[in-house]
Amino acid sequence: MPNYPIGSVDNALRLLRLFGRQKTVRVAEAGRDIGVARSTAHRLMQMLQYHGFVSQDPDSKAYTAGPELIGMAVWLVGGLDLRTVARPIMADLVRELGETVHISVLRGSDIFFVETIETTKSLRVGSRTGMTLPAHATAAGKVLLAALDPGEVRRLLGQARLAALTGRTLTSRRDLEAHLVRVRELGYASNFGESEEEVRSVAVPVRDSGGNVRAALAISAPPSRLDEEAVAGVATVLRKGAERISAVLPA
């Protein structure tokens, strides 16, 4: 201990150490752990939240590690994978948008669902974690294909006609290539019943610190809760979430 410790700094650092021992921290237990009044612990948490070191769940009011703290861990140890980094941000998006959120990566001509966080609504799109779907039939897949050179897209998809999962699936390569041009222009993709009749989705790219597209962040919802007029607004919210994930992903 230094001879002249600065009390508030010492308390803030001791609070941060709590997040190395447990996933969530409440103000009352934080105060007890570091030996300060609840009001003091609350002020310290608010300052840590302001700087992005912690995040607060609006429902439970408990605090979790924030993007700045997670980002420091990524850069220092390089051991956090995409799922670990993305999950708390995805949870925030579920609360904000009220729909199921997925993060996916490209595996050949398919997308692989790395993680899903479901909404708590009774009518919802369920988890897809661990599943694969043809990239050309999904919003996430179209975002990931749009990040590739057109020649690479043709190589991945081969010469056979694209499989139709529903009557809305794009099966023409020419139509898909034209659609991917539009996805590049917009910076997001949508899917209205192309992979499953009763599922609609919006997706945006997630880039690493080098600017390379690493994954796609998407929401999925029943048709009754996602219409065409809402797509651009949803994409804007997703893009902010993707930027938060990008900020803590190594190159």
Secondary structure, DSSP 4 states (H G I P E B T S, - for coil): --SS--HHHHHHHHHHHHTTT-S-B-HHHHHHHHT--HHHHHHHHHHHHHTTSEEE-TTT--EEE-HHHHHHHHHHH----HHHHHHHHHHHHHHHH-SEEEEEEEETTEEEEEEEE--SSSS-----TT-EEEGGGSHHHHHHHHTS-HHHHHHHH-SSPPPPSSTTS---HHHHHHHHHHHHHHT-EEEESSSSTT-EEEEEEEE-TTS-EEEEEEEEE-GGG--GGGHHHHHHHHHHHHHHHHHT---
